[in-house]
Amino acid sequence: MLLSLLAASALAKLEPEAEADLRCMAVFAAGAAEKEEPDAGTLASIMYYLGRLEGRQPDFNFQVYMIQLLKSPRYTLESAQADAERCSREMSERASQLEIVGRMMQGSGESRGH
């Protein structure tokens, strides 16, 4: 009971950006849980959002917040699906940016004879 009350007040104190990242982490964690062995992209996505959360608040206890999110009446199938679309889009954008940098690095290495 006490943990539930603490978790409820904890989620209410999250900034909107942090809650959005927590929701993405939940989406990718749910995807990982559905697989016998999650793929590297799913695990990287979980770690990306955890890093964002811990970057804002180094002592971030994602377990308390995650439990509260999953128990929240606001966390519905519809909101989880919307989160999945948003988070997948965000990760695709990041992947595209990394691909561009990777191509630039390859071009840079070729021009120096590497």
Long-range contacts (C-beta under 8 A, 24 or more apart in sequence): 3-64, 3-67, 4-68, 4-71, 6-64, 7-64, 7-65, 7-67, 7-68, 7-71, 8-68, 10-61, 10-64, 10-65, 10-68, 11-65, 11-68, 11-69, 11-72, 14-65, 15-56, 17-56, 18-53, 18-56, 18-57, 19-69, 20-86, 21-49, 21-52, 21-53, 22-49, 22-53, 22-62, 22-65, 22-66, 22-69, 23-69, 23-75, 23-79, 23-80, 23-83, 23-87, 24-49, 24-83, 24-86, 24-87, 24-90, 25-49, 25-50, 25-53, 25-62, 25-66, 26-66, 26-69, 26-70, 26-75, 26-80, 26-83, 27-80, 27-83, 27-84, 27-87, 28-87, 29-66, 30-80, 41-91, 45-87, 45-91, 48-91, 48-94, 49-87
